[in-house]
Amino acid sequence: MPRQGSRTRKRKFQGNRFNNPAKKACIGSETETDSAGQSTESCQNTSASARKIGNQNTQHEYPPVKSTVTGYRFVDMELLSDVFQQVMCKECGSSACLVLEDNPREQKGSASHLRVRCETCGWVYTFHTSKKVQHSFDINKRLVYAMRSMGQGHSSMKRFCASMNMPPPLHSKAYSACNAALSKAAKAVANETMEDAAIELHDGDDSSQIVKCGVSCDGTWQRRGHSSLNGCVTTLSIETGKCLDIEVLTKVCHGCKAIERESDDVKKADLLEKHTGKCKINYVGSAPSMEPTGIKRIFERSEESRKLQYTEYFGDGDSKAYNEVENCYEGVHVEKKECVGHVQKRVGTALRKLKKENKGIGGKGKLTDALIDKLQNYYGIAIRSNSGNLAAMKSSILASLFHCVSSKRRNLHTHCPDGPESWCRYKQDVANNTHLYKPGPGLPDNIIALIKPIYIRLSNNDLLTKCLDGKTQNQNESLNGMIWNRLPKTVFVGAEVLNFGAYDAVAHFNIGTKAAVNILSELGLVPGQYFEQNMLKADKQRVKKAEHRNTPAIRKRRKILRGQKKKKDDKNKETEGITYEAGAF
């Protein structure tokens, strides 16, 4: 007889700690000990998120659920009013006589003022729908923090309240005051996490002694292009991946603008006197110059504020920042290092420029976008797989070029490594006496001759020496993304909101969602059990997702999908021809 009712879907097997190489290695590294009884180093394949927040947040248990009602709820006031109709008056004992009323005059933002009144005896009880913390209500600060952490402001808050058929939120002045308080709290928490990250680099030594370390520096702007009025510069530790310092730069002050607009000299002088010491402008100059200026400030205060000397500078080579800090420490020379990711992109940029300047070298069987991406990826692999060995790195780069441009007509695999374990399938066939390798279309000799000078320039000893560490700025780009998630690039923000978004992102980047709990505590609020539960759950999801994306199989899958997308795009362009070009039609 068939089973009755719906049948549950079988759960798809996602792997476990025994068949996942990364997790298996991590488990082994946690349990194995050396002869001295100390734990061996943690797994190298773990994600950055797991290394930073995995041990401090995700292993904690959720707070116990209390039997009493706590937190906030969306409640239909008509239903609540009906509930009060079923309750007897505590004074006269009459039933069906209690009326729930709203007092809009005493409303404070999202904290409504309600009144319960007995129609029989006139008994009245009044209360606000939120607790008062210091000089403001709990709900108002929470709502402002929630909207700002999602990158939304006062207009979005009003839209949300209107959509939910709720009274309007805080007035703009009260909202600005909450923003200022949030900015101050986020800055305090972020500074604490950055100081802890600096202490971590001392590795148990005296934290008052100056320690040398390597950092990756990068600047980011709120507006795309080079006309932004707001920008941030971040400095991250190469060793731990945590943010050590940040410089928030702005060229705008609303107070100064109000003074400029005032035409009355007396009022203007009065405004200027009140504005003394309150100007938000901390940078004067062009937007591109924000990065060198910010990095210079960070390096100049590193010894005093962090007890560190940033003696290795990892940059993307997009600005003159290194020239500003090369000799900022007395008697110490800052060594310049290159981000492998950005150096790798130079191959693609140079080849696309070559293709654009030389008509006819693109298309099927020639220099396609897919082949350019392949050459760029092989160049990056050659650098990363030969870290610390300049000669092998240079040889591998040239081998990657000739391997990709080889064809059945012209065999250029002489530079590829020999042996059955070679990454070159042609050399594997030679070693194993097999015929599995199928040569690609390769490139004509005239195109190879055009590409050679680019590879010679990008494989010179000076450049490759700076890439021997094999490090990237991916961590900086990740932090930049977190900052602009809180501060959308489509909407301009003032200094207070800019500071909040930058410092809140830094705190979350360093310690995860524990930063949100600390910020609410800094504001004098009790986070609450539901808040802490959801924050811990978010951290676990962050680590789980990062670990999944960091597995070799998923990384390989991403590369395959990118390659397939490029090939499909190349085919479409070849079929369609030129369909869009400035001034061509």
C-alpha positions in Angstrom: 0.0 0.0 0.0 1.5 3.4 -1.0 2.5 5.9 1.8 -0.1 8.5 2.6 0.7 12.3 2.6 3.7 14.1 1.2 7.1 12.6 1.1 10.0 14.5 2.5 12.8 15.3 0.1 16.0 13.4 0.6 18.8 15.6 2.0 21.6 16.0 -0.5 25.0 14.8 0.9 27.3 17.8 1.3 30.4 16.0 2.7 31.7 15.6 6.2 35.0 16.1 8.0 36.3 12.7 6.8 36.0 13.4 3.0 36.6 17.1 3.1 40.4 17.6 2.7 40.5 21.1 4.2 38.4 20.2 7.3 40.2 16.9 7.7 43.6 18.6 7.7 42.3 21.2 10.2 41.0 18.4 12.5 44.4 16.7 12.3 46.2 19.9 13.1 44.1 20.6 16.1 44.7 17.1 17.6 48.3 16.4 16.8 51.0 17.6 19.2 54.7 17.8 18.9 57.2 16.2 21.3 57.0 19.2 23.7 53.2 18.6 24.1 52.3 21.8 22.2 49.7 21.9 19.3 51.0 22.1 15.8 50.2 25.0 13.5 46.6 25.3 12.4 45.6 24.3 8.9 46.9 26.6 6.2 43.9 26.0 4.0 41.4 27.5 6.5 39.7 30.7 5.3 40.5 34.1 6.6 37.1 34.4 8.3 37.8 31.1 10.2 41.2 32.3 11.4 39.9 35.7 12.6 36.5 34.8 14.2 36.2 31.0 14.2 37.7 30.5 17.6 36.1 33.4 19.5 32.5 33.4 18.3 31.4 30.3 16.5 32.3 27.9 19.4 30.1 29.6 21.9 26.7 28.3 22.8 23.6 30.4 22.2 22.3 32.3 25.2 19.5 30.3 27.0 16.0 31.3 26.1 14.2 32.9 29.0 10.6 32.0 29.8 9.6 35.7 30.1 8.7 37.7 27.0 11.6 39.9 25.8 12.6 41.9 22.8 10.3 43.7 20.3 7.4 42.5 18.1 5.3 43.9 15.3 1.9 44.1 16.9 -1.4 45.2 15.2 -2.7 47.8 17.7 -6.3 46.9 16.9 -5.7 43.4 18.1 -4.0 44.7 21.2 -6.9 47.0 21.9 -9.3 44.0 21.6 -7.2 42.2 24.2 -7.5 45.0 26.7 -11.3 44.9 26.2 -11.2 41.4 27.7 -9.4 42.5 30.9 -11.0 43.8 34.1 -10.1 47.2 35.6 -7.9 46.8 38.6 -9.7 49.7 40.4 -13.4 49.0 39.9 -13.3 45.4 38.7 -15.5 46.2 35.7 -15.0 44.1 32.5 -15.0 45.2 28.9 -14.3 48.8 30.0 -10.6 49.3 29.3 -9.7 51.4 26.2 -6.3 51.6 24.7 -5.4 55.1 23.3 -2.5 56.6 21.5 -1.0 60.0 22.6 0.8 61.4 19.5 2.0 64.5 21.4 4.2 62.4 23.7 5.5 60.1 21.0 9.4 60.1 20.8 10.3 58.7 17.4 9.4 55.0 17.2 8.6 55.0 20.9 4.8 55.5 21.1 3.1 56.9 24.2 0.0 54.7 25.0 -2.7 55.2 27.6 -5.0 52.5 29.1 -8.2 54.2 30.4 -11.2 52.7 32.2 -14.5 54.1 30.9 -16.3 53.2 34.1 -14.2 54.7 36.9 -11.7 56.8 34.9 -8.6 54.9 36.0 -5.6 55.7 33.7 -2.3 54.1 33.1 0.3 55.5 30.7 3.5 54.1 29.3 6.0 54.3 26.4 6.5 51.3 24.1 10.3 51.3 24.7 12.7 51.6 27.6 14.5 54.9 28.0 18.3 54.6 28.1 20.1 57.7 29.2 18.5 60.6 27.2 16.9 58.6 24.4 14.7 55.5 23.8 16.1 52.0 23.1 14.0 51.4 20.0 15.2 54.6 18.3 18.9 53.8 18.6 18.3 50.2 17.5 16.3 51.3 14.5 19.0 53.8 13.4 21.7 51.3 13.9 19.8 48.6 11.9 19.1 50.9 9.0 22.7 52.4 8.9 24.3 48.9 9.1 22.3 48.0 5.9 23.4 51.2 4.2 20.0 53.0 4.5 19.4 56.4 6.0 16.6 58.6 7.3 14.5 58.6 4.1 14.5 54.8 4.0 13.5 54.7 7.6 10.5 56.9 6.9 9.6 54.7 3.9 9.8 51.6 6.0 7.5 53.1 8.7 5.0 54.2 6.1 5.0 50.8 4.5 4.4 49.1 7.8 1.6 51.6 8.7 3.6 52.8 11.6 3.9 56.4 13.0 6.8 58.4 11.5 10.3 57.8 13.0 12.7 60.2 14.6 12.9 63.8 13.4 16.0 64.6 11.3 17.8 66.4 14.2 17.2 63.6 16.6 18.3 61.2 13.8 21.6 63.1 13.4 22.2 63.0 17.1 21.8 59.2 17.0 24.2 59.0 14.1 26.8 60.9 16.1 26.4 58.6 19.1 26.6 55.5 16.8 29.7 56.9 15.1 31.4 57.5 18.5 30.6 54.0 19.7 31.7 52.3 16.5 35.0 54.2 16.5 35.6 53.1 20.1 34.9 49.4 19.4 37.0 49.5 16.1 40.0 51.1 17.8 39.8 48.4 20.5 39.9 45.7 17.9 42.8 47.3 16.0 44.8 47.7 19.2 44.2 44.0 20.0 45.3 43.1 16.4 48.5 45.1 17.0 49.1 43.4 20.4 48.7 40.0 18.6 51.7 40.8 16.4 53.9 41.2 19.5 53.4 37.4 20.0 53.6 37.6 23.8 56.6 40.0 23.9 56.5 43.3 25.7 53.8 45.3 24.0 55.7 48.5 24.8 58.5 47.5 22.5 58.5 48.5 18.8 57.9 45.4 16.5 58.5 45.4 12.7 55.9 43.9 10.5 54.5 43.8 6.9 51.3 45.5 5.9 49.1 45.8 2.8 47.7 49.3 2.2 44.9 50.4 -0.1 42.7 53.4 -0.6 39.0 53.4 -1.6 36.6 56.1 -2.5 32.9 56.5 -2.1 32.3 57.9 -5.6 33.6 56.1 -8.7 36.2 57.9 -10.8 38.4 60.5 -9.3 36.0 63.2 -8.1 35.0 61.7 -4.7 34.7 63.9 -1.7 35.0 61.0 0.8 37.6 58.3 1.0 39.2 55.7 3.3 42.7 54.3 3.6 43.2 50.9 5.3 46.3 49.1 6.6 46.1 45.4 7.2 48.5 43.0 8.7 50.0 40.5 6.2 50.5 38.0 9.0 47.1 38.0 10.7 44.9 39.6 8.0 43.3 41.9 10.5 43.0 45.7 10.1 45.6 47.6 12.1 44.6 51.2 11.2 42.3 53.2 9.1 42.2 56.8 8.0 38.8 58.3 7.1 39.1 61.4 4.8 36.5 63.9 3.9 36.5 67.3 2.1 33.0 68.3 3.1 31.6 70.0 6.2 27.9 71.0 6.3 28.6 73.6 9.0 31.1 75.3 6.7 28.6 75.3 3.9 26.0 76.9 6.1 28.5 79.7 7.0 29.3 80.3 3.3 25.6 80.6 2.5 25.0 83.2 5.2 24.9 86.8 3.8 24.5 88.7 7.0 28.0 89.5 8.4 26.9 89.5 12.0 25.2 86.2 11.8 28.1 84.8 9.8 30.6 85.8 12.5 28.4 84.2 15.2 28.1 81.0 13.2 31.9 81.0 12.6 32.5 81.4 16.4 30.2 78.5 17.2 31.7 76.3 14.5 35.3 76.7 15.8 36.7 73.3 16.6 33.8 71.5 15.0 34.8 71.5 11.3 34.6 68.0 9.8 37.0 68.6 7.0 40.3 66.7 7.5 41.7 66.7 4.0 42.3 69.3 1.4 43.4 68.2 -2.1 42.4 66.0 -5.0 40.6 62.7 -4.7 43.5 60.6 -6.1 45.9 62.1 -3.6 43.8 60.8 -0.7 45.6 57.4 -0.7 49.2 58.7 -0.4 48.1 61.2 2.3 46.1 58.7 4.3 48.9 56.1 4.2 51.5 58.6 5.2 49.4 59.6 8.3 49.0 56.0 9.3 52.7 55.2 9.0 53.7 58.4 10.9 51.5 57.4 14.0 52.2 53.7 13.9 55.0 53.7 16.5 53.1 55.8 19.0 49.6 54.3 18.5 50.4 50.7 17.7 54.0 50.2 18.8 54.7 48.9 15.3 57.0 49.7 12.4 55.5 48.9 9.0 58.8 47.9 7.3 57.2 45.9 4.4 54.8 47.8 2.2 52.5 45.7 0.0 50.7 47.9 -2.5 49.0 47.8 -5.9 51.3 50.4 -7.5 48.4 52.7 -8.3 49.6 55.7 -6.4 52.7 57.5 -5.0 52.0 56.3 -1.5 55.3 54.3 -1.2 57.3 57.4 -2.1 55.7 59.1 0.9 56.5 56.4 3.4 59.8 54.9 2.1 61.9 56.8 4.7 59.3 57.7 7.3 61.1 55.8 10.1 64.5 57.1 11.3 67.2 54.7 10.2 64.8 52.2 8.8 64.1 51.7 5.1 60.6 50.5 4.2 60.8 47.7 1.6 58.3 47.8 -1.3 56.4 44.6 -2.1 54.0 43.9 -4.9 50.5 42.4 -4.8 50.6 39.3 -7.0 46.9 39.9 -8.0 47.6 43.4 -9.3 50.8 42.4 -11.1 48.9 39.5 -12.7 46.3 41.9 -14.0 49.0 43.9 -15.8 49.4 41.0 -18.2 45.7 41.1 -19.2 45.8 44.9 -19.4 48.9 45.0 -21.6 47.5 42.2 -23.9 44.1 43.9 -24.3 45.8 47.2 -25.1 48.0 45.4 -27.7 44.9 43.8 -29.2 43.2 47.2 -29.4 46.1 49.0 -31.0 46.8 46.2 -33.6 43.7 45.5 -35.6 43.4 42.0 -37.0 45.3 40.1 -34.2 42.0 39.2 -32.5 39.4 36.6 -33.4 39.3 32.9 -33.8 42.7 31.2 -33.8 44.3 34.4 -32.7 44.4 36.5 -29.5 40.9 36.1 -28.0 39.7 37.3 -24.7 39.6 33.7 -23.4 43.3 33.2 -24.3 44.2 36.5 -22.7 42.6 35.4 -19.5 44.4 32.0 -19.7 47.8 33.7 -20.2 47.0 36.0 -17.2 46.0 33.1 -15.0 49.1 31.1 -15.9 51.3 34.1 -15.2 49.8 34.4 -11.7 50.1 30.6 -11.1 53.8 30.8 -12.1 54.4 33.5 -9.5 52.5 31.8 -6.7 53.9 28.3 -7.2 57.5 29.6 -7.1 57.4 31.9 -4.1 60.9 32.6 -2.8 62.7 31.3 -6.0 63.4 34.0 -8.5 65.0 31.9 -11.1 62.2 29.2 -11.1 59.6 32.0 -11.2 61.1 33.6 -14.2 61.5 30.3 -16.0 57.9 29.3 -15.2 56.5 32.6 -16.6 58.3 32.1 -19.9 57.2 28.4 -20.0 53.6 29.4 -19.4 53.7 31.8 -22.4 55.2 29.2 -24.8 52.9 26.5 -23.5 49.8 28.5 -24.3 50.8 29.6 -27.7 52.1 26.2 -28.9 50.2 24.4 -31.6 50.4 21.2 -33.7 52.3 23.2 -36.3 54.9 24.5 -33.9 55.9 22.8 -30.7 57.2 25.2 -28.1 57.0 23.0 -25.0 60.8 22.9 -24.6 60.5 25.3 -21.7 58.0 23.2 -19.8 59.2 21.0 -16.9 60.0 17.4 -17.7 58.7 14.3 -16.0 55.5 12.4 -15.4 54.5 14.9 -12.7 54.9 17.9 -15.0 51.9 20.3 -15.2 52.4 20.2 -19.0 50.4 17.3 -20.5 52.7 17.1 -23.5 55.7 16.5 -21.2 53.6 13.9 -19.3 53.0 12.1 -22.6 56.7 12.1 -23.4 57.6 10.7 -19.9 54.8 8.1 -19.9 55.1 7.2 -23.6 51.4 8.0 -24.2 49.5 10.1 -26.7 46.8 11.8 -24.6 47.8 15.4 -25.2 45.8 17.3 -27.9 47.5 20.6 -28.9 45.4 23.8 -29.2 45.2 26.2 -32.0 48.1 28.3 -30.7 49.1 31.6 -32.1 50.7 32.8 -35.4 54.4 33.7 -35.2 53.7 37.4 -35.9 51.4 37.6 -32.8 53.9 35.7 -30.6 56.5 38.3 -31.7 54.2 41.1 -30.5 53.5 39.4 -27.1 57.2 38.6 -26.3 58.2 42.2 -25.3 55.3 42.4 -22.8 56.4 39.2 -21.1 60.1 40.3 -21.1 59.0 43.6 -19.4 56.8 41.8 -16.8 59.4 39.2 -15.9 62.3 41.5 -15.2 64.2 40.8 -11.9 63.2 44.1 -10.2 59.5 43.3 -10.5 59.6 39.6 -9.7 61.8 40.2 -6.7 58.9 42.2 -5.2 56.6 39.3 -5.8 58.7 36.6 -4.1 56.4 36.6 -1.0 53.4 35.6 -3.2 51.0 37.9 -1.2 47.9 39.7 -2.4 45.7 42.6 -1.4 42.5 40.5 -1.5 41.9 41.2 2.2 41.9 44.9 1.6 39.4 44.6 -1.2 37.2 42.5 1.1 37.3 45.2 3.7 36.5 47.9 1.1 33.4 45.9 0.1 32.2 45.8 3.7 32.7 49.6 4.0 30.6 50.4 0.9 27.9 47.9 1.8 27.2 50.3 4.8 27.8 53.4 2.7 26.3 52.9 -0.8 28.3 54.7 -3.5 25.1 56.1 -5.0 24.2 58.3 -2.0 26.5 61.0 -0.6 27.0 60.9 3.2 28.4 63.4 5.7 31.3 62.9 8.1 29.4 61.3 10.9 27.8 58.6 8.7 31.1 58.1 6.9 32.9 57.5 10.2 30.3 55.1 11.4 30.3 53.0 8.2 34.1 52.8 8.1 34.6 51.9 11.8 31.7 49.5 11.9 33.1 47.7 8.9 36.6 47.5 10.5 35.2 46.1 13.8 33.1 43.4 12.0 36.1 42.6 9.7 38.3 42.0 12.7 36.1 40.2 15.2 32.8 39.4 13.3 29.3 40.2 14.6 30.6 40.4 18.2 31.4 44.0 17.1 27.6 44.7 16.9 27.1 43.4 20.4 30.0 45.6 21.6 28.6 48.7 19.8 25.2 48.3 21.4 26.8 47.8 24.8 28.9 51.0 24.2 25.7 52.9 23.6 24.3 51.6 27.0 21.9 49.2 25.4 21.3 45.6 26.4 21.7 43.6 23.1 19.2 40.9 24.1 19.0 37.2 23.6 17.5 37.3 20.1 20.2 39.8 18.9 23.0 37.6 20.3 21.5 34.4 18.8 21.3 35.9 15.4 24.7 37.5 15.5 26.3 34.1 16.5 24.4 32.4 13.7 25.6 35.0 11.2 29.2 34.3 12.2 28.8 30.6 11.8 27.3 31.1 8.4 30.1 33.4 7.4 32.8 30.9 8.4 30.9 28.0 6.8 30.5 29.9 3.5 34.1 31.0 3.5 35.3 27.4 4.2 33.1 26.1 1.4 34.4 28.6 -1.1 38.0 27.9 0.0 37.9 24.2 -0.9 40.0 23.2 -3.9 37.0 21.8 -5.7 34.9 24.9 -5.5 37.9 27.1 -6.4 38.5 25.0 -9.5 34.8 25.1 -10.3 34.9 29.0 -10.2 37.8 29.1 -12.7 36.0 26.7 -15.0 32.8 28.7 -15.0 34.8 32.0 -15.6 36.5 30.3 -18.6 33.2 29.0 -20.0 31.7 32.5 -19.7 34.6 34.1 -21.5 34.5 31.6 -24.4 30.7 32.1 -24.8 31.2 35.9 -24.8 34.0 35.6 -27.4 31.8 33.5 -29.6 28.9 35.9 -29.4 31.1 38.9 -30.2 32.6 37.1 -33.2 29.1 36.1 -34.5 27.5 39.6 -34.0 30.5 41.7 -35.0 30.7 45.3 -33.7 27.3 46.3 -32.4 28.2 49.1 -30.0 31.1 51.6 -30.2 31.4 55.3 -29.4 30.7 57.3 -32.6 30.9 54.3 -34.9 27.3 54.5 -36.2 
